[in-house]
Every structure is written in structure tokens, then in C-alpha cells.
């Protein structure tokens, strides 16, 4: 998810494991001045991205153990963050519109179950956009009716979300 607060935009990663959102206790990923009045945080966008993660824990532990004895705790923490960030660089964005739409539906369904209607609506909008891209690229005549039906269901779900959230 991408957030904006105090003119800064940052990304907050949320895990999806076995088709369920695993949301840690939420606090803003933005470094907001705690001495001032609370700042409004605006969700700018949401994108589903798969990460290829391969951690060789023995090698990492050995490297960090060596660093632990030669570095301050703050520097060690910064190094660990850097290592994880470097391991997560291999983002795999789905190029197929139907795959993106499916991922958005799956996550939106989970968020509706958690009563997080604004993010579910954002994901349903993303699903509709992916379906539009599919309509523009497909040459399978039978798919047009199915996709239009799915888009109708999205509109219906968005209407229900709007009523429930109000």
C-alpha cells in the first residue's frame, strides 16, 4: 500500500499468505512528528506484487554474528534492514490482467471480511481496471460477456460496500 502524509509518500508492505491478509498491528510507516497534532494519512494506491524471497539463514546468521561483535546495535539493525530490503528486490508483477484481477478479488474478499471497506473498494477498482485491460487485449469473443458480467458484479459489490460503510 502507498500512503501520503505530511507531503511524503511511502510504501507499506502487507503479506498475503494462503490467500489471507496478514496485517501486523498497524502504525504509520511514515516518520511523523509525535509532538504535533495527528496527521491525516491518505491511501494513495494499492498494488499486488509477488516477491521471490530466498534467505539462506545460516549464511545470514553467520554474517550478522560477525557484525554483532564489531558494530553498534543501531548499525546492526540498519544492516539487517538493508539485507532484507535487498532480498526483496525481485518483485514479480503479474503481466496478465486476469491474474491481477483475480488477486485483487481475493484480497478484496479478505478485506471485506475484516470490514476494511475502503481498501476493499480500492482493490475492486483495480480489478475493474485489469478487466478493462483484458477486454482491450482479448480476441476471444465469448469472454466479452463474462468480463462485462464480472464488471457488473464489481459495481454491485462497490454499491454494497458504500451502503455498509455509510
C-alpha positions, -999 to 999 in steps of 0.1 A, spaced: 0 0 0 12 35 -7 4 62 18 8 100 19 12 121 50 28 155 55 37 156 18 57 124 20 48 92 1 59 58 14 51 22 8 39 -3 34 42 -40 26 15 -63 38 18 -101 35 -8 -123 19 -2 -159 29 -25 -187 17 -49 -161 3 -53 -143 37 -40 -109 45 -15 -109 74 -16 -74 87 7 -66 115 -5 -42 142 -7 -11 122 13 20 128 22 45 102 53 36 82 58 74 79 81 91 104 55 116 117 64 141 144 47 128 175 47 162 193 23 178 168 -13 170 162 -20 137 144 -15 139 106 -41 125 82 -28 95 63 -42 91 28 -41 58 10 -27 68 -24 -28 33 -40 -26 -4 -36 -8 -28 -58 -4 -65 -55 32 -77 -61 47 -111 -55 82 -113 -41 107 -140 -47 123 -144 -13 152 -167 -8 170 -164 25 200 -186 34 196 -183 71 228 -200 81 249 -176 60 229 -146 71 232 -156 108 270 -162 104 274 -128 87 253 -110 113 270 -128 142 304 -114 130 289 -80 127 273 -82 161 306 -82 178 321 -54 157 291 -30 153 268 -10 175 232 -23 179 218 6 158 242 -1 130 234 -38 132 197 -31 129 203 -9 99 224 -36 83 197 -62 89 170 -39 73 193 -34 43 198 -71 39 160 -78 40 154 -49 15 180 -63 -8 164 -98 -6 130 -83 -16 142 -66 -47 129 -93 -70 94 -81 -74 72 -101 -98 43 -81 -111 17 -102 -129 16 -92 -165 -17 -110 -171 -47 -88 -165 -69 -118 -154 -43 -128 -128 -42 -93 -115 -80 -91 -113 -81 -125 -95 -55 -114 -70 -75 -81 -64 -107 -101 -59 -91 -125 -35 -76 -97 -13 -108 -76 -15 -128 -105 -2 -105 -109 28 -106 -72 35 -145 -71 33 -144 -100 59 -123 -77 81 -147 -48 75 -119 -28 58 -142 -14 31 -121 15 18 -92 -8 9 -116 -35 -5 -132 -8 -27 -98 3 -39 -89 -33 -48 -122 -38 -66 -114 -7 -87 -80 -22 -95 -98 -54 -106 -121 -35 -128 -92 -17 -144 -74 -51 -150 -106 -64 -166 -107 -34 -189 -72 -41 -200 -82 -77 -207 -111 -65 -228 -88 -43 -248 -64 -72 -255 -85 -103 -258 -97 -117 -291 -119 -144 -276 -155 -133 -284 -171 -154 -256 -150 -137 -229 -166 -103 -235 -199 -112 -219 -182 -129 -190 -159 -99 -183 -189 -75 -186 -208 -97 -161 -178 -96 -137 -176 -58 -140 -213 -57 -132 -207 -77 -101 -179 -53 -91 -202 -24 -95 -228 -42 -73 -202 -50 -46 -189 -14 -46 -225 -3 -41 -230 -27 -12 -197 -15 3 -207 21 0 -240 13 18 -224 -7 45 -196 18 52 -221 47 54 
